[in-house]
Amino acid sequence: MVLAESGFRPDAVSRAGAMGLGQLMPGTARGLGVSNPFDPVQNLAGAIRLLHGHLNTYSGGRAYREGTVSWNDIILAMAAYNAGSGAVRKYGGVPPYRETQTYVKRVIALYKQLCGMK
């Protein structure tokens, strides 16, 4: 996810204003307790909290209870990370936004590539 978000650049800033490795928006960063989104440790801790919360939501709580998630849970969590959980809820899945659909495919492809999966 970080590779797709920032290319591992802690100083990355998107056109929309997302910052750091996990490309946290300013309000999201504050809500996650990240005071310096360009600090890699703070940014990654915030991004992990955000992603874990999404994984828990879309796994029906299995992420917290059992530490297990399905591919579908991961896909929905990635979509929520990119487009927001409201958009995933509104569309009942990955929103029909080209950016989000491309993002989800890219993150999954990168994950599989890094794990040596086909």
C-alpha positions, 0 to 999 in steps of 0.5 A: 500500500505504501509503495502505491501511495507514496513510492516509499517517499516520506516527503510525498504530498499529493495534489489533494494534500495527502502527506507522507508514506501513507498519504494521510489527509490532514484531518485524517492524520489529526484524527489518528493522533499523527502530529507530524505526517512527514515523520515516517514512524507517526505516518505509518502508525496512523496508516496502520491504525486506519487500515486495520480499522477498515479491515476490522469493519469489512471482516465483520470484526474478524481482524480484531478477534481472530486476525484473519481477513479474506481477499474481499475484506482486503479489497474493500479496506483498500477501497475505503482507504482510497475513497473513504468508507462512506463511498464503499458503504454508498456503493455496497463495494468498491466505488465506481471511481476509476482512481479507486478501481485502479488503486485497488488493482494496483495494491493487490498486484503489488502485494502479490508480486512482492509475495511471489504470488501469481 
